[in-house]
Amino acid sequence: MTDDISPEQIAEITAFVDIQAPPPDGQPTALFLFGTNQASPTEIAANRYHVGLAPLIIVTGGVNRHNGIIEGRTFQRLLVERGVPEDVIRCEDQSANTWQNVEFALPFLQEALLSGLTVTTVSKWYHRRTIHMLKTLLPDIGAFHTIGWEPVYAGKSVTRADWPSIPDGRRRVIREWEEVSRRVADGSLASLQRIGEAWR
């Protein structure tokens, strides 16, 4: 990673990694929460549930290597505490990485599709690998949506504007750009395009 990144390169990298493509206003979708030890995804999911936009919520994540929590179970508990009924939630709690988040939750994703729901992923705004892995493992997903949230590292929120000046954010964003670009080019991840309000 170089410290000499031009403003043009920063803009290009930001545009590439930014997953944001939310569902149209008022459209209920199944939410797929990628595992993490931060609570923001559950706040997004609970808010959407309470306005009738999340009839099915899939939570994922096994043991977090940093703090030992079981991410999927923690998400489930936080959602219930926020008033989401347990029968709305599907929980995957064995995965150890992003790929397994999708792989181990495939039965729940198929349930969503069979029920006629479009999928909306919820992940860090720059976590572009999430959507490519979803498309790779579930090629029949069709058009899907994404909601990105801003993670906090060392007390600093990694935003679309500030990531270049935050060491933890800078490292993660550039790694995402490099890895996803390489893996799409070598065919190990499916390619995707954002067309209109959805990824396809």
Disulfide bonds with the S-S distance in Angstrom:
none
